[in-house]
Amino acid sequence: MLGAGRSIESGMTGDSQGHDGSFTGARRMGGLEHEMKDREHPVAEDIQLQRKVWRFQRVGWYVLLAVVVLTLLGLFSRGPLSSLVTVSDQQDLTVQYERFHRSGGSNSMIIRTQGKPDQAVTVLIGSAMLEGFSIDSIQPQPLTSAGTSDGLALTLMADKRGAATLYLSWRSSGVGLFKSEVGIVAGGRIPVTQFIYP
Amino acid sequence: MDAVLRAGAIYLALMVLFKISGRRSLGELTSFDFVLLMVIGEATQQALLGDDFSVTNAVLVIVTLMVIDIGFSLIKRRFKGVAKLIDGGPTIVVENGVFLRHRMHEARIQEDDIMEAARIGQGFERVDQIKYAILERNGKISIIPV
């Protein structure tokens, strides 16, 4: 529906600039000039404006195509550009999350900690994230959860190998850029920057 | 406030998208185009209403859409230039039995489209029976016989 007859386009651009200079080229260029004159009968035309509209449509088609490709790549959440796994400098914290979100949509976040076996570990989720998102679900239920001035402190029990995993589902409620961080009390910190589209 | 912003954003987005897709896209409505339109409507609905399904919200959204639409038609009446920019103008694509191919190419229509309109409207079988074929603002092709 949108891209009919694009193959002769490059040839036509060449003609309108008159690069080839041959007889047929010149004659065809005359044809183009003749065609693109305004007619007054049977309808009054403004062909220059109309050509701008057509050019806008051609450019617009490529813009739409780019939007589709960027969506597949994840610019609007869920894709290679958006999904991210970050490890803290101390290697004790791994956060898997999405960089881009859409207002009202929900996305998951996986927090993995690595510490001493059979010990409680407290994960701190920055307050900025709680302003832009609300927690839809949290698995497993933490031993304790407390609201602090820095954000939300969730205490987990590590297993025999010292690993603990927290699965969170966030629902975006704000719009814009949210700079926050996920950290372990007395441990590594990971800055988490997220953008929520309207 | 939400309802007005949502309706305004959707109205503008749809207007730009339908300008890009061109007049041809809806001029001749096939059953598939019709289905596509309904799907577009479904996709827009959620964004228009958000998670507020109250009667008040629905009425506010409808009122906003109408205000914008009537507003545009008033502006178009007042300023002819704006009308031309938004709706375009009619374009001649066949003149005295000759296809104006550069124009057809840029308008993304083909000989077949014109001949189809000529057959349906006038029962013509050859292009030299056409004095003028005009691509109208609504995307239809009108045929004026020799």
Boltz contact constraints between the chains, C-beta under 6 A:
constraints:
  - contact:
      token1: [A, 4]
      token2: [B, 108]
      max_distance: 6.0
  - contact:
      token1: [A, 5]
      token2: [B, 105]
      max_distance: 6.0
  - contact:
      token1: [A, 32]
      token2: [B, 102]
      max_distance: 6.0
  - contact:
      token1: [A, 35]
      token2: [B, 100]
      max_distance: 6.0
  - contact:
      token1: [A, 35]
      token2: [B, 102]
      max_distance: 6.0
  - contact:
      token1: [A, 35]
      token2: [B, 103]
      max_distance: 6.0
  - contact:
      token1: [A, 39]
      token2: [B, 92]
      max_distance: 6.0
  - contact:
      token1: [A, 42]
      token2: [B, 132]
      max_distance: 6.0
  - contact:
      token1: [A, 43]
      token2: [B, 90]
      max_distance: 6.0
  - contact:
      token1: [A, 43]
      token2: [B, 134]
      max_distance: 6.0
  - contact:
      token1: [A, 46]
      token2: [B, 89]
      max_distance: 6.0
  - contact:
      token1: [A, 49]
      token2: [B, 84]
      max_distance: 6.0
  - contact:
      token1: [A, 50]
      token2: [B, 91]
      max_distance: 6.0
  - contact:
      token1: [A, 53]
      token2: [B, 88]
      max_distance: 6.0
  - contact:
      token1: [A, 54]
      token2: [B, 106]
      max_distance: 6.0
  - contact:
      token1: [A, 57]
      token2: [B, 20]
      max_distance: 6.0
  - contact:
      token1: [A, 57]
      token2: [B, 22]
      max_distance: 6.0
  - contact:
      token1: [A, 60]
      token2: [B, 20]
      max_distance: 6.0
